[in-house]
Amino acid sequence: MKLVVQVRLWPTFEQAAALEVTLRACNDAANFASATAFTTGDRREYALRKHTYREVKARGLGAQAAQHVIKKVADAYTTLKANIRAGNLGPEGSARRARAESKPIVFRADAAQPFDDRCLSWDHTAHTVSIWTTVGRVKNVAFVGSPDQLKMLALYRKGESDLVCRDGMWFLYATCEIPDVPVAEPDGFVGVDLGIANIAATSDGARHCGKGLNAVRHRNRELRRRLQAKATRSAKRLLKKRRRKEARFAADTNHRIAKRIVAEAERTGRGIALEDLGGIRDRVRLRKPQRVTLHSWSFHQLRSFIAYKAARRGVAVIHVDPAYTSQTCSACGHVDKANRPGQATFSCTSCGFAEHADVNAARNIASRGVAGWAVSHAADDAA
């Protein structure tokens, strides 16, 4: 499996200046290549290289850097095409899709730039890197990371690394190919119900409350509104300073929840059953105050955290259809909308079984996980 390790660079003033000049030159060349791709219609890497390679090199970039700039542009147009095809930019004729299709892709001056092993070398003993820049090779750039990150980097790093400048700080994102851990045959499943009031509830009865996270988001939303209305220089500085604070808080919360769920599944020898929530934003109908909460809820991030942590532990993960899991009794299987009289309450109108609504839904997800795993592996055995 592939994981991305982030390490922070600690360049000197002169080294940082060289990195900044290089990043600006690369993205300036990328904007030229993007405009050429848009004008000529040649957006594949090899076709685009014929039109732009000489000019990109003439802008002060080395051969390898020029190749990576052109590939970055081609990949950006491939991603744009995939998003349009998937409907992520709206249906044909929508204003958002029309804007995306009517102009070339533009790269920020500090957008990430990939470097391969010819342009970037690592010294894991001294914790330094040597990196190509437009003003010459810059050596002995210090980097830091957690012990686990540094160990993973030294053992499994493979392929390109991305140079990133964020809020005046420099980072390298390196891809590591971790050996796959064999998935153990699960002895049952832990069902996980994802929601807004409770970020996650498990079939074991554990509930990870979303009240605190939603309160932080509401407070940040109100603060952003007031600062944007004020529009003074100090207000804009504060907005810039706080812009990633909420995202970091939510990611940390999701990491902790995912770690607990995976650890419990591993300890008990079970797999993890998750809801297949693809397209949930288009399916659900909510009151206006709830829409902001839903659209800022990082359920996809939580699911991805659970998936990669489970893969590293050899824990099986299966996705099941979430239809009617909140209306189905986990004790007798009776399905009725009246089974759920309130957001947190489940009371079966047939057998009288009562439980917290999210825990009941998680138990139904766990049961579907068992059935889905049996069906999929029966098909594999037959093949």
N, C-alpha and C positions, 0 to 999 in steps of 0.2 A: 504494500500500500504506500501511497505517496502522502507525505506531510510537509508542510511549509514551516521552516524554523526562522524566526525573526531575531536578529541580533542588532544591537545598537552600535554604531560607529562613534568613536570619539576623535575626530580629526583635529589637527591643529588649525590655527586660523588660516595659514597658507594652504593646507590640504583641503579645508572646507571651500576656500575660494576656487581651487582647481576643480573640485567636484561640482560646484555650482555652475561654473562656466561650461563644463562638459555636459551637464544635464540640459542646460539651456540650448547648447548647440545641437544636441541630439533631437530635442523636441522641436526646434526650429526647422531642422531637416525633415522631421516627421510631418510637420505641417505642409512643407513643400511637396513631399511625396503624396500626402493625402489629397491635396488640391489637384495634383496630376492624375491620381487615380480617379477622382471624381470627374475631371474633365474628359479624360480619355475613355473611361469606362473599364479600363484594365485594372482589376482589383485583386487578381491572383498574384502571388509572390513573384513567380518567375517572369510573368508578363510585365509587372510593375518594375522589376529590376532593370529591364531593358530601357525603360523610359527615364529612370531616376538615378541609377547607380553612380554615374559619372558626376552628376551635379551634387549629389549627397556627399561624395568623397571630396569634391572641390570646396565644400563648406568646412573643411578642416577635420573631417572624421576619418579614422583608419578604416581599412577594408572590413574587418570584423564588425566594427561599430556600425558601418554603413549597411551591412547585411542585416544586422539586428533591427535597425531603424525601419528598413523596408518591410521586414517580416512583421514588425509590430503594427505597421499600418495595414498590411494585408489581413492580419488577424483581427484588427479592429473592425474592418469592413465585413469579415466573415461573421463576427459576433453580431454586428448590426443586422445583417441579413437573417441570421437565425432568430433574433428577437422580433423582427418584422413578421417572419413566417409563423412564429409561435403566438403572435397577437399581443406581445408584451407592450407594444407601442400603440395599441388601439387598432380598430378595424380600418380597412381601406377607406380613405377619404377623411379620416379623423385629423384634427389639427395637429396633434402631437406626432402622428406618423408622417404627415405632410412636411412638418418642420425637419424631421430627421432625414427625410429623403431629398430635401431641396437644397442641401448644402453639404460641403465636405466635413468630415470629422476633424475636430480641432483638438490638439493636445496642449495641455497646460505647460507652462515653462518649466515646472518642477515635476512633471509626470514621470512615472517610473521608467527606467531604462534597463533592459536585460544585458548581462555580461556573461560570456562563457569563460572557460578555463584558459583561453588564450589572452583574455583581457583582464582576468581577475584570478589571483592565486591566494591561497590561504596558508597561513602558518599557525597550526593549531597549538603548537608548543608556546609560542610567544604571544598568541592571541592577537595577531595582526594580519592585515591583508595588503596586497600590492595590487593596485588598480590602474588601468590605462585611463588617461585623461587627454584632452586636446592640447594640454601644455606639457605633456610628457608623463612618464610613468611615475605615479605617486606611491612610495613605499612606506611600510611601517605605520599604516593607519590602524590604530587600536580598535578592537571591538570587544563587547561584553555581552554576556547572556547568563541565564541560569545554568547550574551544573548539568541538568538533564538536557538542556538545549545544546550546550557545548559538546556533550558526549555524543548526542545524536548526530550533530554536525560533523564531528570527526569520523564517525563510523559509517554514516550512510549518505552523506551529501553526494548528489549526482546531478549533472546537467547545469543549467543556467542559474544565475542569481540576479535578483532585481535590486537595483540601487534606488532608494526612495528617500525623498526629502519631505518631512512632515513637520510643520510648525517650527522650522529652523533646526530640527533634529534629523540626523542621518541614520538610515537603517539599511540592512541587507536582508532580503528575503531569499532564503536558499531552499531548494527542493531536496528532500531526503526520501529515498526509497527504502522503507522499512520492510524486512522480511515478513511475509504473511504468517499469521498465527492460525493454525488449524482450528476451525470452528467445532467446538464440542457439541455432541448430541444433547439437546436440551431436555431436562426433566421437567417439562411444563414451561409456562411463560409468565413473566411479569407484565401485566397490561398497564399501559400508560395513557391516561386521558389528558389531553392538552386543552387548556381553557384560559379564560381571562380572569375570572375571580380567583381561581387556583391555576397557577401556571402549569402545574403537572400534579396529577393524582394517580397513585398506583393501586393495583388490585390488592396489595397488602394493607391498604388503609392509610398509607403515608400521603400527606397533602402538602405541597409546596405553594404557599399562599402568594398570590400576585398583588395583594393589597399594597404592600410597601413599594413594589416596583411601579405600580400604576400611580401611586401618590407622588413618587419622584418625577415621573413623566408629566403628570398634570402640573406640578410645581414648575418644572422647567419650561413647559409650554406657555404658562402664564408669564414667566419671567421673560421669555423670548418675545412675547407679544408686547410687553411693556417697553422693553429695550428697543424693539424695532419702531415702536410709535415715537419714542423719545428721539432717536436718530442723531444723537450727539456723538462727538468723537469718542468720548469715554464709554458711551453705550455700545458703540461699534467695537471698541477694543474688548469690552467684556463679552460681547456676543462671540467674537473670534476665539477668545480664551476658553469659553465654555462649550464650544460647538461639538466636541467629541466626548464630553464628560458623561452624558447620558448613555451613549453607545458603549462606553467602557464599563459603566455600571451594569447595564443589561447583559453584556457578554460575560462579566464576572459571575453574575447571578446564574446565568444559563450553564456556565462551566461547573459551578458547584452542584446544581441540581442534577446535571448529567452524570457527574462523578458518583453521586450517591446512588442513583438508579443503577448504573452499571456495576458498581461495587456490590450491591445487594443481589443482583442477578448472578454475578460470578460466584458469590459466597454460597448461594443456594443451588448452583448448578442449573439454573434456568436460562431461557432466552428472554428477549424483550419484544413485546408486540406493540407497535405504534400505529396510530391512525394514518391512513393515506389522505392527507389534507390538501392535495393538489386542487387548485382553483377555489379554495374556500372563500376568498374575498369576493368572487363572482357569484357564489351560491347563496351565501347567507344574506338575510335581510334584517338590518338592525336600525334602531332609532338613531338619529343624528348624533347625539352625545356619545353613543357607543362606537360609532364608525372610526373616530380618531383612535380609540383604544385598540380596535381590531387591526387597523392599518399600521399602527406603530408596534404591534406585538410581534416579537421576533421568534415565532414558533418554528420557522424554517431553520434558524440558527440553532435552536435547542435540539431539534431532530438531528441535525448534522453533527452536533457535538456528541449526542448519544451514539450515533452510528460509528463515528471514528474511534471513540473510546471503547466501544464494544468490540470493534474489529481488532484493536490492539490487545484485547484480553481474550480473544477467541470466543466471545459471547454471540450467540445467534440473534439476529434481528430480522423481524418480519413485519411487513406493512399490511394492514387489513382495512376492509371497507368499514368506515365509521357509521354507516347509515343506521339510524334507529338505536344506536347503542345507549343513548340517554333515555329512551322510552321503553327499553326491554328489561324485564326483571331477570336479574342474574341467578335467581333461585329457581323460578319455574318457567322462564322463557316467555311469559305473557307480554305482548306488545300493546301499549295503549298510551296515547298522548296524556291521558289523565293520570298516568303513573307518576308524572312529575309535576306536582302542583306548584312548586316553587323552584328558584334557581338552585338551591342547595338541598332540596328535599326530594327523596324518592320513596314512594309508598305504593306497592303493587295493589291494584284494585282486584286482583284475582286471589292471591294467596296471602296478602297482608304483609309481605316482607318489606322491611323499611331499612334504609341505609342512606348515607350521604350520596347525593346524586352523582357526583364525579367518581366516587369510589365504585359505585354500582356500574357506571359506564366502563371504568377500567377493568372490572371483572369480566364484562362482556367482551372487551377487546382481547383480554387474555384467552378466553375460550375460543374466540375466532383465530387467535394466533396458533393455538394447538391444532385446530382443524386445518388451517391453511398450511402449516408445516407438514402435517401428515399427507395432505393431498399432493403438495409439491414434491415430496420425497418419494411418494408412491409412483408418481409419474417418472421420476428419475430412475427408480429401480426397474420400472417396466422397460425403459429405454435401454 
